[in-house]
Amino acid sequence: MAVLYIIGTPIGNLGDISFRAVEILKTVDLVACEDTRQTLKLLNHLGIKTKMLSCRAQNEEFAAGKIITLLKEGKTIAYTSDAGTPGLSDPGVRLARKAAEAGYEVIPIPGPSAFAALLSVSGGPDKSILFEGFLSTKPGRRKNRLRELLDTGFGFVLYESPFRVIKLFEDLADLDNSRYVCVGREMTKVHEEYLRGSAEEILEILRDKAKKSEVRGEFSVFVSSKKSNYHVKC
């Protein structure tokens, strides 16, 4: 029976792949993926030889059409992004929607997510959390959106690159330095690190790291709600 599986894959440590995900990747007719080079590393690690098809942000609309054609032929297909759960600041949303609209089952195979992983260790007190992912690369738009998030009254999670993370914390410290913040860097990888404290405290740490060229890897950032008075010194 034709099915599209949306599979969560490791955000760093390949050992985090689930048994069920491995079995699905072994048995499907095709693995559609954000970057065939990245997914090939995972498949090689698992000893899997399944054929692949590129389905990234730039060609997702076109690739989704090809995938639906294959589903019509009765094929079973898995979709993976480069790391983590597809659809969370990653491609996969349009593919899942189009497959469902075409009448095919779209089944999640739960797995790693930087969003969930960070929250599990943040110690944050908020019950309601907004997921924003990556902010705009345009400085004015980024700061305006950050101000809007701070005004919601909810905690929120951002993703940021090493090239803009210091600017993010400069803006955050300027707008509201009272929030509790937890940062995860290179989560599950060799140089995994967590920073906790106010935006200004974390900014000082990042500036010091920048002097040593140590601001590397992807960052996940949890910011508590304004109502929270929870604080952990770095």
C-alpha positions in Angstrom: 0.0 0.0 0.0 1.3 3.4 -0.9 2.4 5.4 2.2 4.5 8.4 2.8 6.5 8.2 6.1 7.9 11.4 7.6 11.0 10.3 9.6 12.8 12.1 12.4 16.6 11.5 12.1 19.5 12.3 14.4 20.4 15.9 15.1 24.1 14.8 15.6 24.7 11.5 17.2 23.7 8.8 14.7 23.0 6.4 17.6 19.8 8.4 18.2 18.0 6.8 15.2 15.0 4.7 16.3 14.7 1.0 15.6 11.4 1.7 13.8 13.0 4.4 11.6 15.7 1.9 10.6 13.2 -0.7 9.6 11.2 1.8 7.6 14.3 3.1 5.8 15.2 -0.5 4.9 11.8 -1.5 3.5 10.6 1.6 1.6 11.0 1.8 -2.2 12.5 5.3 -2.0 14.0 7.8 0.5 13.2 11.4 -0.4 15.5 13.7 1.5 16.6 17.3 1.9 20.2 16.6 0.9 21.1 13.2 -0.6 24.7 13.7 0.5 23.7 14.1 4.2 21.2 11.2 4.1 23.7 9.0 2.3 26.0 9.3 5.4 23.1 8.0 7.6 22.1 5.2 5.2 25.7 4.1 4.8 26.1 4.1 8.6 23.1 1.8 8.8 24.1 -0.4 5.9 21.0 0.6 3.9 21.1 0.8 0.0 17.6 2.3 -0.6 17.4 4.7 -3.6 17.2 8.4 -2.9 15.5 11.5 -4.4 16.3 15.1 -3.6 13.4 17.1 -2.0 14.7 20.3 -0.6 13.2 23.7 0.1 14.3 25.0 -3.4 12.6 22.2 -5.3 10.0 20.8 -2.8 7.0 21.8 -5.0 8.4 20.0 -8.1 9.8 17.0 -6.1 6.4 16.6 -4.3 4.8 16.1 -7.7 7.3 13.3 -8.6 6.7 11.7 -5.2 3.0 11.7 -5.6 3.4 10.1 -9.0 5.4 7.3 -7.4 2.7 6.9 -4.7 0.1 6.5 -7.4 2.3 3.6 -8.7 1.9 2.0 -5.3 5.4 2.9 -4.0 6.2 3.4 -0.3 8.3 6.4 0.4 10.2 7.8 3.4 11.1 11.5 3.8 13.9 12.8 5.9 15.5 16.2 6.4 19.2 16.7 7.1 18.7 16.4 10.8 15.8 16.2 13.3 12.1 16.2 12.5 11.0 17.4 9.0 8.7 20.4 9.0 10.3 22.1 12.0 12.4 24.8 10.3 13.1 22.1 7.6 11.4 21.1 4.4 8.7 18.5 4.3 5.5 20.6 5.1 4.4 21.0 1.4 5.2 17.4 0.6 3.2 16.1 3.6 0.2 18.4 2.7 0.2 17.5 -1.0 0.4 13.8 -0.3 -2.5 14.0 2.2 -4.5 16.1 -0.2 -3.9 13.4 -2.9 -5.5 10.9 -0.6 -2.4 9.0 0.6 -1.5 8.1 4.2 1.1 10.3 5.7 2.6 8.6 8.8 5.0 10.1 11.3 8.0 8.1 12.5 8.8 10.1 15.6 12.4 10.9 16.3 15.0 13.5 17.4 14.1 17.2 17.5 16.4 20.0 18.6 13.2 21.8 19.9 12.2 19.0 22.2 15.7 18.1 23.2 16.5 21.7 24.3 13.2 22.0 26.3 13.9 18.7 28.1 17.1 20.1 29.7 16.2 23.8 29.9 14.6 23.6 33.3 12.3 26.3 32.1 9.0 26.8 34.0 6.7 27.7 31.1 3.8 25.5 30.3 3.1 27.1 26.9 6.0 27.4 24.5 6.1 29.0 21.0 8.3 27.5 18.4 9.7 30.2 16.0 12.8 28.5 14.5 15.1 30.8 12.5 14.4 34.5 12.5 14.8 36.7 9.4 18.4 37.4 8.3 17.5 41.1 7.9 18.5 43.0 11.1 15.4 45.2 11.4 12.9 42.5 10.7 14.8 40.1 13.1 14.7 42.6 16.0 11.0 43.5 15.4 10.0 39.9 15.4 12.1 39.3 18.6 10.2 42.2 20.2 6.9 40.6 19.2 7.8 37.3 20.7 8.9 38.9 23.9 5.5 40.6 24.1 3.4 37.4 23.7 3.8 36.4 27.4 4.9 32.9 26.4 8.3 31.2 26.4 9.7 30.5 22.9 12.4 28.6 21.1 14.7 29.9 18.3 17.3 28.4 16.1 20.4 30.4 15.2 23.6 30.1 13.2 27.0 30.8 14.6 27.3 33.8 12.3 24.3 35.7 13.9 24.0 34.3 17.4 26.0 37.1 19.0 23.8 39.7 17.3 20.7 37.8 18.5 21.9 38.1 22.1 22.8 41.7 21.7 19.2 42.4 20.6 17.7 40.2 23.3 19.8 41.9 26.1 18.8 45.3 24.7 15.1 44.4 24.5 14.6 42.5 27.8 17.5 41.2 29.9 15.2 39.9 32.6 14.3 36.6 30.9 15.8 33.2 31.8 17.6 31.8 28.7 19.0 28.3 28.0 21.2 27.7 24.9 22.1 24.4 23.4 25.0 24.2 21.0 26.0 21.2 18.9 23.5 19.1 20.8 24.3 15.3 20.9 27.6 16.0 19.2 31.2 15.8 20.5 31.4 19.4 21.5 27.9 19.6 23.0 27.4 22.5 25.3 24.6 24.2 27.3 24.6 27.8 28.6 22.0 29.1 31.1 21.4 32.6 32.5 20.3 36.0 31.3 20.8 37.2 27.8 23.6 39.5 28.9 25.4 36.7 30.8 25.3 34.5 27.8 26.4 37.3 25.5 29.5 37.8 27.6 30.3 34.1 27.3 29.8 34.1 23.5 31.9 37.2 23.0 34.7 35.5 24.9 34.3 32.4 22.8 34.4 34.6 19.6 37.8 35.9 20.6 39.0 32.3 20.6 37.1 31.4 17.4 35.0 29.0 19.4 31.5 30.2 18.3 30.8 27.2 16.1 27.9 24.9 15.3 24.1 25.3 15.3 22.4 27.0 18.3 19.0 26.3 19.8 17.8 29.0 22.2 15.0 28.8 24.8 13.7 32.2 26.2 11.3 32.1 29.2 8.2 34.1 29.5 8.2 37.5 31.2 6.2 36.1 34.1 9.0 33.7 35.0 11.4 34.7 37.7 13.4 31.5 37.3 17.1 32.1 37.0 20.2 29.9 36.9 23.7 31.5 36.9 26.0 30.5 34.0 
